[in-house]
Amino acid sequence: MVSFTFLYPYWLIALIPLGLILPWLAKKNRKQGLIAPHLAEKLGLSNKTQTRIALPAIGILWTLAVLALAGPSWQKSPLPAFSLSGARVLVMDMSRSMYADDIVPNRLNQARFKALDLLPGWKEGSTGLVTYAADGYIVSPLTKDSSTLASLIPHLSPDIMPIQGSNAATGIQEAINLLKQAGHQQGDIILITDGLSNTESSDSRKLLDDNQYRLSILAVGTTQGAPIRLPDGTLLTNANGKTVIDKLEVAPLRELALRTGGLFQISQPTDRDIDSLIKATEKPISNNNTDASKELEERINGGFWLLIPIVLLALLGFRRGVILTTVFILTPVDHAFAESWSTPFTNSDNLGYELFEKGSYAEAAEQFSSPAWKGAAQYRAGDYENAIDTLSPLSDQQSQYNLANAYAQSGQFDKAEALYQSILEQSPDHQDAQKNLSLVNALKQQQENQQQDSNSQQDSQQSQSDQSQSQQQQNQQGTSSSNQQDMQEGNQNSEPQDQQQNQENRDSEPEQGQDPNQSNSSQQDSQQQQGAQEQTQEQKQSQQDQRQSRQSQENELNQQQAQPSSSQDQSEEQPVQAERNAEGDQEESDDNPSSMSALASDEEAPESVTASDPVLKKLEQVPNDTSALIRAQLILQAREKQVPDATENSW
């Protein structure tokens, strides 16, 4: 027996007014009217019978209507359960070409942002994460928790890849392996990359032709390309020493995506590319799997059965038009149709055009529903940014011309020039476009001249400042040298008499042809050299003392702490061998009882327990660095694989 319930119980509150209205009507009918009851009965005007029938009928009709609206339910309907058990894998390019900055801030950061924007749109099914450079690696297996992937994506970079290069086919192969291991013979692969070589395209095509997986591609970059700026600030060069300019090749990417029935999108500043990819991949190919072990139950609204007595009671009131009159009185007025009678046949575009003709462009833009007229009104009102947003989706020539004017007014001369040229290609006789194009070119030239003038002024100011600084330095050196000579002369005069006698004896020793002034100057020079040598010796001695103190401090710290940082730095250069050395160093430090006892004596009791336990000590030495942990995971996968072949490009 299914329990009885109301689907919309709040409608039962409508029974409260009925309990107030019925007593009031009964009391009103009992009052004496203008005609005496015995006279009204003689004249046939008595309404006692009607009152006895009307009040109960109103009460019953009201009660039945409220119960029907409350939705009484005593039955359930079983429904089959469907679950979206499909899957998708996100494959991200981590080759060094992702450091190119032809899009702001660079391709790598833009790819991360786009990947993070994709995750919230995939609400059904499971998602995996794969990255590749010279080889493909699994970062995360298939999971329904998108927050896990969102915490890993910001830490992906070419620096954590074990081997540099670019081989998209290996990343696609790892994605296919993930899907097959989970039992998905169909699924989506979303590739975020900045381009494929001919070898990568052919290898990827062979992999996808043998399977039923759909590949969608999001291309990051521009066809103009840009140099590859590495994290240390240097530009990547090829074997000949020339700077590498990596350009986006659109044709092979589009062909590969369309071949498998997927979607190809180029990265855009807006979210249109993300929305398109989400719509294409949010419902996987294998999305209609029925789970026979689960069923959903939905309650059936039985209120429609109460309509039968309601209709029968309502028919009794139509004899005198009671129900019909009540319906007309209680029907609300739809204010949407209460338009002004002065403009009964005027729509919003007509009103906008009237305001446009009057010069009220801002008000006209609010009235227009046509994007072309709305953009024109926004342009006339000086709202160029909104005019650009309104006119950008339109492709007709007039709208494109207005869009070019809006770009020119907002200072975006390159976009305006491109639109004017496209208009002239379609209509070479478009005089307004020709005039505006020449005007835009003149403004661009003027802007470039101003920039050159400002740059030349800055260079001249910089050169003047450099000259003034050099002169000041020369003056300071001259004054300092004169001061040193004065001080040396004073020191010579203040020496003891015996030193003066020795000096006189020494002065008498030179040859007869020597000038006494020359001997004095040579003595001063020798004294200056001796003073300078003493100062340099003192400086060297102080530097040696500082170095010795620093080395002693570092030795003390090294005795008290483990050395995970040095092993980690070495592992970045030699991934496989350095990790083994680091593990050996950590085991040796853990086996050293003297260092552990020193830590135990200095710390408190709880900390001494963790310091004496080798397992806890190793856990403390694990760095809290997500990038390093991902790199270690990729290195472990690289150990289990064969060394990949050299790729066509090392970037």
C-alpha positions as CSV (number, residue, x, y, z in Angstrom):
1,M,0.0,0.0,0.0
2,V,1.5,3.2,-1.1
3,S,1.3,6.0,1.4
4,F,-1.1,8.9,0.6
5,T,0.4,12.4,0.3
6,F,-0.1,15.8,-1.2
7,L,2.4,16.9,-3.9
8,Y,1.6,20.6,-3.3
9,P,0.4,20.8,0.4
10,Y,0.7,24.6,0.6
11,W,-2.6,24.8,-1.4
12,L,-4.4,23.5,1.7
13,I,-3.9,27.0,3.2
14,A,-6.7,28.1,0.8
15,L,-9.2,26.3,3.0
16,I,-8.8,28.9,5.8
17,P,-10.7,31.7,3.9
18,L,-13.5,29.2,3.3
19,G,-14.0,28.8,7.1
20,L,-14.4,32.6,7.4
21,I,-16.5,33.3,4.3
22,L,-19.2,30.6,4.9
23,P,-20.2,31.7,8.4
24,W,-20.3,35.3,7.3
25,L,-22.7,34.5,4.4
26,A,-24.9,32.4,6.6
27,K,-25.2,35.2,9.2
28,K,-25.9,37.8,6.5
29,N,-28.8,35.7,5.1
30,R,-30.4,35.4,8.5
31,K,-30.8,39.1,8.8
32,Q,-34.2,40.6,8.1
33,G,-34.6,42.3,4.8
34,L,-36.7,45.3,3.6
35,I,-39.8,43.1,3.1
36,A,-41.3,41.3,6.0
37,P,-40.9,37.5,5.8
38,H,-44.6,36.7,5.7
39,L,-45.2,39.3,2.9
40,A,-42.2,38.0,0.9
41,E,-43.5,34.5,1.3
42,K,-46.9,35.6,-0.1
43,L,-45.3,37.4,-3.0
44,G,-43.1,34.4,-3.9
45,L,-39.8,36.3,-3.1
46,S,-38.6,33.9,-0.4
47,N,-34.9,32.7,-1.0
48,K,-34.5,30.3,1.8
49,T,-34.4,27.3,-0.5
50,Q,-31.8,28.9,-2.7
51,T,-29.7,29.8,0.3
52,R,-29.8,26.3,1.7
53,I,-28.5,25.0,-1.6
54,A,-26.0,27.7,-2.5
55,L,-23.9,27.8,0.7
56,P,-23.2,24.0,0.9
57,A,-22.5,24.0,-2.9
58,I,-20.0,26.8,-2.6
59,G,-18.3,25.0,0.3
60,I,-18.1,21.7,-1.5
61,L,-16.9,23.3,-4.7
62,W,-14.2,25.3,-2.9
63,T,-13.0,22.3,-1.0
64,L,-12.8,20.1,-4.1
65,A,-10.9,22.7,-6.0
66,V,-8.3,23.2,-3.2
67,L,-7.8,19.5,-2.9
68,A,-7.3,19.1,-6.6
69,L,-4.7,21.9,-6.6
70,A,-2.9,20.3,-3.7
71,G,-2.2,17.3,-5.8
72,P,-3.3,14.2,-3.9
73,S,-1.1,11.2,-4.8
74,W,-1.5,7.5,-3.8
75,Q,0.3,5.9,-6.7
76,K,3.9,5.7,-8.0
77,S,5.1,5.1,-11.6
78,P,8.5,3.3,-12.1
79,L,10.9,4.9,-14.5
80,P,14.0,3.3,-16.0
81,A,17.4,4.8,-14.9
82,F,19.9,6.0,-17.4
83,S,23.5,6.9,-16.6
84,L,26.1,8.6,-18.7
85,S,29.0,6.2,-18.4
86,G,31.0,7.6,-21.2
87,A,34.5,9.0,-20.8
88,R,36.9,11.6,-22.2
89,V,40.6,12.3,-22.0
90,L,42.2,15.7,-22.0
91,V,45.7,15.7,-23.8
92,M,47.9,18.7,-23.3
93,D,51.0,19.6,-25.3
94,M,54.0,20.4,-23.0
95,S,56.7,20.9,-25.6
96,R,59.0,23.9,-25.4
97,S,57.1,25.7,-28.2
98,M,54.4,26.4,-25.6
99,Y,56.6,29.1,-24.2
100,A,56.0,31.2,-27.3
101,D,54.4,34.5,-26.4
102,D,52.4,35.3,-29.6
103,I,49.3,35.3,-27.4
104,V,49.2,36.9,-24.0
105,P,50.7,35.9,-21.6
106,N,52.0,32.9,-23.5
107,R,50.7,29.7,-25.1
108,L,51.4,27.6,-21.9
109,N,49.3,29.8,-19.6
110,Q,46.6,30.2,-22.2
111,A,46.4,26.4,-22.5
112,R,46.1,26.1,-18.8
113,F,43.3,28.6,-18.6
114,K,41.3,26.9,-21.4
115,A,41.7,23.5,-19.8
116,L,40.5,24.8,-16.4
117,D,37.5,26.4,-18.2
118,L,36.6,23.1,-19.8
119,L,36.4,21.1,-16.6
120,P,33.2,22.6,-15.1
121,G,31.3,21.9,-18.3
122,W,31.9,18.2,-18.2
123,K,29.3,17.3,-15.5
124,E,28.6,13.7,-16.7
125,G,31.0,10.8,-17.3
126,S,34.7,10.6,-16.3
127,T,37.7,12.6,-17.4
128,G,41.4,11.7,-17.6
129,L,44.5,13.9,-18.1
130,V,47.5,13.1,-20.3
131,T,50.5,15.2,-21.2
132,Y,53.2,14.7,-23.8
133,A,56.5,16.1,-25.1
134,A,58.9,13.6,-26.7
135,D,56.7,10.9,-25.1
136,G,53.2,10.6,-23.6
137,Y,52.6,10.3,-19.9
138,I,49.5,9.8,-17.7
139,V,49.0,12.6,-15.2
140,S,45.6,11.4,-13.8
141,P,43.5,8.4,-14.7
142,L,39.8,8.6,-15.4
143,T,37.9,10.3,-12.6
144,K,34.6,11.9,-12.0
145,D,36.1,14.5,-9.6
146,S,37.1,17.5,-11.8
147,S,38.6,19.3,-8.8
148,T,41.5,16.7,-8.8
149,L,42.4,17.7,-12.4
150,A,42.0,21.4,-11.6
151,S,44.6,21.1,-8.9
152,L,47.1,19.4,-11.3
153,I,46.8,21.5,-14.5
154,P,48.3,24.8,-13.1
155,H,51.6,22.9,-12.3
156,L,52.1,21.4,-15.8
157,S,55.0,22.9,-17.8
158,P,57.7,21.7,-20.2
159,D,60.3,21.9,-17.4
160,I,58.8,18.8,-15.6
161,M,58.9,16.6,-18.7
162,P,61.6,13.9,-18.6
163,I,62.5,14.2,-22.3
164,Q,62.1,17.3,-24.4
165,G,60.5,17.1,-27.9
166,S,57.1,17.0,-29.5
167,N,55.2,13.8,-30.4
168,A,51.4,14.2,-30.2
169,A,50.9,10.6,-31.3
170,T,52.3,9.3,-28.0
171,G,49.9,11.4,-26.0
172,I,46.9,10.2,-28.1
173,Q,48.2,6.6,-27.6
174,E,48.2,7.1,-23.8
175,A,44.6,8.5,-24.0
176,I,43.4,5.5,-26.0
177,N,45.1,3.1,-23.5
178,L,43.3,4.9,-20.6
179,L,39.9,4.5,-22.3
180,K,40.5,0.9,-23.2
181,Q,41.6,-0.1,-19.7
182,A,38.4,1.4,-18.3
183,G,36.3,-0.6,-20.8
184,H,35.3,2.3,-23.1
185,Q,35.4,1.3,-26.7
186,Q,34.2,4.8,-27.6
187,G,35.0,8.2,-26.2
188,D,36.3,11.7,-26.8
189,I,39.9,12.8,-26.9
190,I,40.4,16.6,-26.5
191,L,43.9,17.7,-27.7
192,I,45.2,21.2,-26.7
193,T,48.3,21.9,-28.8
194,D,50.1,24.6,-30.8
195,G,50.7,22.5,-33.9
196,L,51.6,19.2,-35.3
197,S,54.4,18.2,-37.7
198,N,53.8,16.0,-40.7
199,T,55.1,12.9,-38.8
200,E,52.9,13.6,-35.8
201,S,49.8,14.1,-38.1
202,S,50.4,10.8,-40.0
203,D,51.0,8.8,-36.8
204,S,48.0,10.2,-35.1
205,R,45.8,9.5,-38.1
206,K,46.9,5.9,-38.1
207,L,46.1,5.5,-34.4
208,L,42.6,7.0,-34.8
209,D,41.7,5.2,-38.0
210,D,41.9,1.8,-36.1
211,N,39.6,2.9,-33.3
212,Q,36.2,4.5,-32.7
213,Y,37.5,7.5,-30.7
214,R,36.6,11.1,-31.6
215,L,39.4,13.7,-31.5
216,S,38.6,17.4,-30.9
217,I,41.4,19.9,-31.1
218,L,41.9,23.3,-29.5
219,A,44.8,25.1,-31.3
220,V,46.7,27.6,-29.2
221,G,48.8,30.2,-31.0
222,T,48.8,32.4,-34.1
223,T,49.8,31.9,-37.7
224,Q,52.3,34.7,-37.5
225,G,54.2,32.8,-34.7
226,A,56.7,34.2,-32.2
227,P,60.1,33.3,-30.7
228,I,60.3,30.8,-27.9
229,R,61.3,32.5,-24.8
230,L,62.6,30.0,-22.2
231,P,62.1,30.5,-18.4
232,D,65.7,31.8,-18.1
233,G,64.9,34.7,-20.5
234,T,66.9,33.3,-23.5
235,L,65.5,32.6,-26.9
236,L,65.5,29.1,-28.2
237,T,67.8,28.5,-31.2
238,N,68.2,25.7,-33.6
239,A,71.3,23.7,-34.5
240,N,72.5,26.6,-36.8
241,G,72.2,29.1,-34.0
242,K,69.2,30.9,-35.5
243,T,66.2,31.9,-33.3
244,V,63.3,29.5,-33.7
245,I,60.0,31.1,-34.8
246,D,57.2,28.7,-34.2
247,K,54.0,29.2,-36.2
248,L,50.6,27.6,-36.0
249,E,49.7,25.4,-38.9
250,V,45.9,25.2,-39.0
251,A,45.3,22.9,-42.0
252,P,46.6,19.6,-40.6
253,L,44.9,20.2,-37.2
254,R,41.5,20.8,-38.9
255,E,41.9,17.9,-41.2
256,L,42.7,15.5,-38.3
257,A,39.8,16.6,-36.2
258,L,37.2,16.5,-39.0
259,R,38.5,13.1,-40.0
260,T,37.4,11.5,-36.7
261,G,34.1,13.5,-36.5
262,G,35.5,15.8,-33.9
263,L,35.5,19.6,-33.5
264,F,38.4,22.0,-34.3
265,Q,38.6,25.4,-32.6
266,I,41.3,28.1,-32.4
267,S,41.9,29.7,-29.0
268,Q,39.9,32.9,-28.7
269,P,39.9,35.7,-26.1
270,T,36.2,34.9,-25.4
271,D,34.6,31.7,-24.2
272,R,33.1,30.7,-27.6
273,D,35.7,28.1,-28.2
274,I,35.2,26.6,-24.8
275,D,31.4,26.6,-25.2
276,S,31.6,24.8,-28.6
277,L,34.0,22.1,-27.2
278,I,31.8,21.5,-24.2
279,K,28.7,21.1,-26.3
280,A,30.5,18.7,-28.6
281,T,32.0,16.6,-25.8
282,E,29.7,16.9,-22.7
283,K,27.6,14.0,-23.9
284,P,30.0,11.1,-24.7
285,I,29.3,8.8,-27.6
286,S,28.4,5.9,-25.4
287,N,25.9,7.8,-23.3
288,N,22.7,5.7,-23.2
289,N,23.6,2.8,-20.9
290,T,20.6,1.6,-19.0
291,D,21.2,0.4,-15.4
292,A,18.7,-2.4,-14.9
293,S,19.5,-2.6,-11.1
294,K,18.3,0.9,-10.5
295,E,14.8,2.4,-11.0
296,L,13.4,5.8,-10.3
297,E,9.9,6.2,-8.9
298,E,7.7,9.2,-9.7
299,R,4.4,9.9,-7.9
300,I,1.3,10.3,-10.0
301,N,-0.9,13.4,-9.4
302,G,-4.4,12.1,-8.8
303,G,-6.0,15.6,-8.5
304,F,-7.5,15.3,-12.0
305,W,-10.1,12.9,-10.7
306,L,-11.6,15.7,-8.6
307,L,-12.3,17.7,-11.7
308,I,-15.4,15.5,-12.4
309,P,-17.4,16.6,-9.4
310,I,-16.2,20.1,-9.7
311,V,-17.5,20.3,-13.3
312,L,-20.9,18.8,-12.3
313,L,-21.3,21.4,-9.5
314,A,-20.2,24.2,-11.7
315,L,-22.8,23.4,-14.4
316,L,-25.6,24.1,-11.8
317,G,-24.4,27.7,-11.5
318,F,-24.6,28.4,-15.3
319,R,-28.4,28.6,-15.1
320,R,-28.2,32.1,-13.7
321,G,-24.7,33.0,-15.0
322,V,-23.2,32.9,-11.6
323,I,-20.1,31.0,-12.5
324,L,-19.6,33.0,-15.7
325,T,-19.9,36.3,-13.9
326,T,-17.5,35.2,-11.3
327,V,-15.0,34.1,-13.9
328,F,-15.1,37.5,-15.6
329,I,-14.7,39.4,-12.3
330,L,-11.8,37.3,-11.0
331,T,-9.8,37.2,-14.3
332,P,-6.7,39.4,-13.9
333,V,-5.9,42.1,-16.4
334,D,-2.8,41.3,-18.5
335,H,-0.9,44.5,-18.3
336,A,1.4,43.4,-21.2
337,F,-1.4,44.4,-23.6
338,A,-2.1,47.7,-22.0
339,E,-0.1,49.7,-24.6
340,S,-0.6,53.3,-25.4
341,W,-3.5,53.9,-27.8
342,S,-1.6,56.7,-29.4
343,T,0.9,54.2,-30.9
344,P,-1.1,50.9,-31.3
345,F,0.9,49.7,-34.3
346,T,4.4,50.9,-33.3
347,N,7.1,48.3,-32.3
348,S,10.4,48.9,-30.5
349,D,12.3,49.4,-33.8
350,N,9.9,52.1,-34.9
351,L,10.3,53.9,-31.6
352,G,14.0,53.5,-31.8
353,Y,14.1,55.0,-35.4
354,E,12.0,58.0,-34.3
355,L,14.5,58.6,-31.4
356,F,17.4,58.1,-33.8
357,E,16.0,60.8,-36.2
358,K,15.6,63.1,-33.3
359,G,19.2,62.7,-32.3
360,S,18.6,60.8,-29.0
361,Y,21.0,58.0,-29.9
362,A,21.5,56.6,-26.4
363,E,17.7,56.2,-25.9
364,A,17.4,54.8,-29.5
365,A,20.0,52.1,-28.8
366,E,18.0,50.9,-25.8
367,Q,14.8,50.7,-28.0
368,F,16.3,48.9,-31.0
369,S,16.0,45.2,-31.2
370,S,17.8,45.0,-34.5
371,P,21.5,44.6,-33.9
372,A,22.5,46.6,-37.0
373,W,20.4,49.6,-36.0
374,K,21.4,49.2,-32.3
375,G,25.1,49.2,-33.2
376,A,24.7,52.3,-35.4
377,A,22.9,54.1,-32.5
378,Q,25.6,53.1,-30.1
379,Y,28.2,54.4,-32.5
380,R,26.5,57.8,-32.9
381,A,26.2,58.0,-29.1
382,G,29.9,57.6,-28.7
383,D,29.6,54.2,-27.0
384,Y,32.2,52.5,-29.3
385,E,33.0,49.5,-27.1
386,N,29.4,48.4,-27.0
387,A,29.0,49.2,-30.7
388,I,31.9,46.8,-31.4
389,D,30.3,44.1,-29.3
390,T,27.0,44.5,-31.1
391,L,28.3,44.7,-34.6
392,S,31.0,42.0,-34.4
393,P,28.6,39.0,-35.1
394,L,27.1,40.7,-38.2
395,S,28.5,40.0,-41.6
396,D,26.6,42.4,-43.9
397,Q,28.7,45.1,-45.6
398,Q,27.0,48.1,-43.9
399,S,27.5,46.6,-40.4
400,Q,31.1,45.8,-41.2
401,Y,31.6,49.4,-42.3
402,N,30.1,50.7,-39.1
403,L,32.3,48.2,-37.1
404,A,35.4,49.5,-38.9
405,N,34.4,53.0,-37.9
406,A,33.9,52.0,-34.3
407,Y,37.4,50.4,-34.3
408,A,38.9,53.5,-35.8
409,Q,37.2,55.8,-33.2
410,S,38.4,53.6,-30.3
411,G,42.0,53.7,-31.6
412,Q,42.3,50.1,-32.9
413,F,43.6,51.2,-36.3
414,D,44.9,47.7,-37.3
415,K,41.5,46.1,-37.0
416,A,39.8,49.1,-38.7
417,E,42.3,48.9,-41.6
418,A,41.7,45.2,-42.1
419,L,37.9,45.7,-42.2
420,Y,38.2,48.6,-44.7
421,Q,40.4,46.5,-46.9
422,S,37.9,43.6,-46.8
423,I,35.1,46.0,-47.7
424,L,37.1,47.4,-50.7
425,E,37.8,43.9,-51.9
426,Q,34.1,43.2,-52.1
427,S,33.1,46.7,-53.3
428,P,36.1,48.6,-54.9
429,D,33.9,51.6,-55.5
430,H,33.0,52.2,-51.9
431,Q,34.2,55.8,-51.6
432,D,33.5,56.2,-47.9
433,A,35.7,53.2,-47.1
434,Q,38.5,54.5,-49.3
435,K,38.5,57.9,-47.5
436,N,38.4,56.3,-44.1
437,L,41.2,53.9,-45.0
438,S,43.4,56.7,-46.1
439,L,42.6,58.6,-42.9
440,V,43.4,55.6,-40.7
441,N,46.7,55.1,-42.5
442,A,47.6,58.7,-41.9
443,L,46.7,58.4,-38.2
444,K,48.8,55.3,-37.9
445,Q,51.8,57.0,-39.6
446,Q,51.4,60.0,-37.3
447,Q,51.3,57.7,-34.3
448,E,54.4,55.9,-35.4
449,N,56.2,59.2,-35.9
450,Q,55.3,60.4,-32.4
451,Q,56.6,57.2,-31.0
452,Q,59.9,57.5,-32.9
453,D,60.2,61.2,-31.7
454,S,59.6,60.2,-28.1
455,N,62.1,57.3,-28.4
456,S,64.8,59.6,-29.9
457,Q,64.1,62.2,-27.1
458,Q,64.5,59.5,-24.5
459,D,67.8,58.3,-26.1
460,S,69.2,61.8,-26.2
461,Q,68.2,62.4,-22.6
462,Q,69.8,59.1,-21.6
463,S,73.1,60.0,-23.4
464,Q,73.2,63.4,-21.7
465,S,72.6,61.9,-18.3
466,D,75.4,59.3,-19.0
467,Q,77.8,62.1,-19.9
468,S,77.0,64.2,-16.9
469,Q,77.5,61.1,-14.6
470,S,80.9,60.4,-16.2
471,Q,82.0,64.0,-15.7
472,Q,80.9,63.8,-12.0
473,Q,82.9,60.6,-11.5
474,Q,86.0,62.2,-13.0
475,N,85.7,65.2,-10.8
476,Q,85.3,63.0,-7.7
477,Q,88.3,61.0,-8.7
478,G,90.4,64.2,-9.1
479,T,89.4,65.6,-5.7
480,S,90.0,62.2,-4.0
481,S,93.5,61.9,-5.4
482,S,94.4,65.5,-4.4
483,N,93.2,64.8,-0.8
484,Q,95.2,61.6,-0.6
485,Q,98.4,63.5,-1.6
486,D,97.7,66.2,1.0
487,M,97.3,63.5,3.7
488,Q,100.5,61.7,2.7
489,E,102.5,65.0,2.9
490,G,101.1,65.6,6.4
491,N,102.1,62.1,7.5
492,Q,105.6,62.5,6.1
493,N,106.1,65.8,8.1
494,S,104.9,64.2,11.3
495,E,107.4,61.2,11.2
496,P,110.1,61.1,13.9
497,Q,113.5,62.7,13.4
498,D,115.3,59.4,13.0
499,Q,113.1,58.5,10.1
500,Q,113.8,61.9,8.5
501,Q,117.6,61.2,8.9
502,N,117.2,57.8,7.3
503,Q,115.2,59.3,4.5
504,E,117.9,62.0,4.0
505,N,120.5,59.3,3.8
506,R,118.4,57.4,1.3
507,D,118.0,60.6,-0.7
508,S,121.7,61.1,-0.9
509,E,122.3,57.6,-2.3
510,P,120.8,58.1,-5.9
511,E,123.1,58.9,-8.8
512,Q,124.4,62.4,-9.3
513,G,122.3,63.1,-12.4
514,Q,119.0,62.4,-10.6
515,D,116.7,65.3,-9.8
516,P,115.6,65.6,-6.1
517,N,112.0,66.4,-7.1
518,Q,111.9,63.2,-9.1
519,S,113.1,61.2,-6.1
520,N,110.5,62.8,-3.9
521,S,107.7,61.9,-6.3
522,S,109.0,58.3,-6.6
523,Q,108.9,58.0,-2.8
524,Q,105.4,59.3,-2.7
525,D,104.4,56.8,-5.4
526,S,106.0,53.9,-3.5
527,Q,104.2,54.9,-0.3
528,Q,100.9,55.1,-2.1
529,Q,101.5,51.6,-3.6
530,Q,102.3,50.3,-0.2
531,G,99.2,51.8,1.4
532,A,97.1,50.3,-1.4
533,Q,98.6,46.9,-1.0
534,E,98.0,47.0,2.8
535,Q,94.3,47.9,2.2
536,T,93.8,45.1,-0.4
537,Q,95.5,42.6,2.0
538,E,93.1,43.7,4.8
539,Q,90.1,43.4,2.5
540,K,91.2,39.9,1.4
541,Q,91.7,38.9,5.0
542,S,88.2,40.1,6.0
543,Q,86.7,38.3,3.0
544,Q,88.4,35.1,4.0
545,D,87.2,35.4,7.5
546,Q,83.6,35.9,6.3
547,R,83.9,32.9,4.0
548,Q,85.2,30.7,6.8
549,S,82.3,31.8,9.1
550,R,79.7,31.1,6.4
551,Q,81.3,27.7,5.7
552,S,81.2,26.8,9.4
553,Q,77.5,27.8,9.6
554,E,76.7,25.8,6.6
555,N,78.5,22.7,7.9
556,E,76.5,23.0,11.2
557,L,73.2,23.2,9.3
558,N,74.2,20.3,7.0
559,Q,75.0,18.1,10.0
560,Q,71.5,18.8,11.6
561,Q,69.4,18.6,8.5
562,A,69.0,16.1,5.6
563,Q,70.0,17.1,2.1
564,P,66.8,16.6,-0.1
565,S,67.3,19.9,-1.9
566,S,70.7,19.0,-3.4
567,S,69.4,15.6,-4.6
568,Q,66.3,17.2,-6.0
569,D,68.5,19.7,-8.1
570,Q,70.6,16.8,-9.4
571,S,67.5,14.9,-10.3
572,E,66.4,17.7,-12.6
573,E,69.5,17.3,-14.7
574,Q,69.7,13.5,-14.6
575,P,66.3,12.1,-13.7
576,V,66.9,8.4,-13.3
577,Q,70.4,8.2,-11.8
578,A,70.0,11.2,-9.5
579,E,67.0,9.8,-7.8
580,R,68.9,6.7,-6.8
581,N,71.7,8.8,-5.4
582,A,69.2,10.9,-3.5
583,E,67.6,7.8,-2.0
584,G,71.0,6.5,-0.9
585,D,71.9,9.8,0.7
586,Q,68.6,9.8,2.6
587,E,69.1,6.2,3.8
588,E,72.7,7.1,5.0
589,S,71.4,10.1,6.9
590,D,68.6,8.0,8.5
591,D,71.1,5.3,9.6
592,N,73.4,7.9,11.3
593,P,72.5,7.6,15.1
594,S,74.6,10.6,16.1
595,S,72.6,13.1,14.1
596,M,69.3,11.6,15.2
597,S,70.4,11.8,18.9
598,A,71.4,15.4,18.5
599,L,68.0,16.3,17.1
600,A,66.3,14.4,19.9
601,S,68.2,16.2,22.6
602,D,67.3,19.7,21.3
603,E,63.6,19.2,20.5
604,E,60.7,18.4,22.8
605,A,59.3,15.0,23.5
606,P,56.7,14.7,20.6
607,E,59.2,16.1,18.1
608,S,61.9,13.7,19.3
609,V,59.7,10.7,18.5
610,T,59.2,11.8,14.9
611,A,63.0,12.5,14.6
612,S,63.9,9.1,15.9
613,D,61.5,7.3,13.5
614,P,63.1,6.7,10.1
615,V,59.7,6.4,8.3
616,L,58.4,9.7,9.7
617,K,61.7,11.3,9.0
618,K,61.4,10.3,5.3
619,L,57.8,11.7,5.2
620,E,59.0,15.0,6.6
621,Q,61.7,15.2,3.9
622,V,59.1,14.9,1.0
623,P,58.9,18.4,-0.5
624,N,55.4,20.0,-0.6
625,D,55.8,20.8,-4.3
626,T,53.1,19.6,-6.7
627,S,55.3,20.1,-9.7
628,A,58.1,18.0,-8.3
629,L,55.7,15.2,-7.4
630,I,54.2,15.2,-10.9
631,R,57.7,15.2,-12.3
632,A,58.6,12.2,-10.2
633,Q,55.5,10.4,-11.4
634,L,56.5,11.1,-15.0
635,I,60.0,9.9,-14.4
636,L,58.7,6.6,-13.0
637,Q,56.7,6.1,-16.1
638,A,59.7,6.9,-18.3
639,R,61.7,4.2,-16.5
640,E,59.2,1.6,-17.5
641,K,59.2,2.6,-21.1
642,Q,61.8,2.4,-23.8
643,V,63.7,5.5,-24.8
644,P,61.6,7.2,-27.5
645,D,63.0,8.0,-30.9
646,A,64.2,11.5,-31.6
647,T,61.4,13.8,-32.7
648,E,61.3,15.9,-35.8
649,N,61.7,19.1,-33.7
650,S,63.2,19.3,-30.3
651,W,60.7,22.0,-29.4
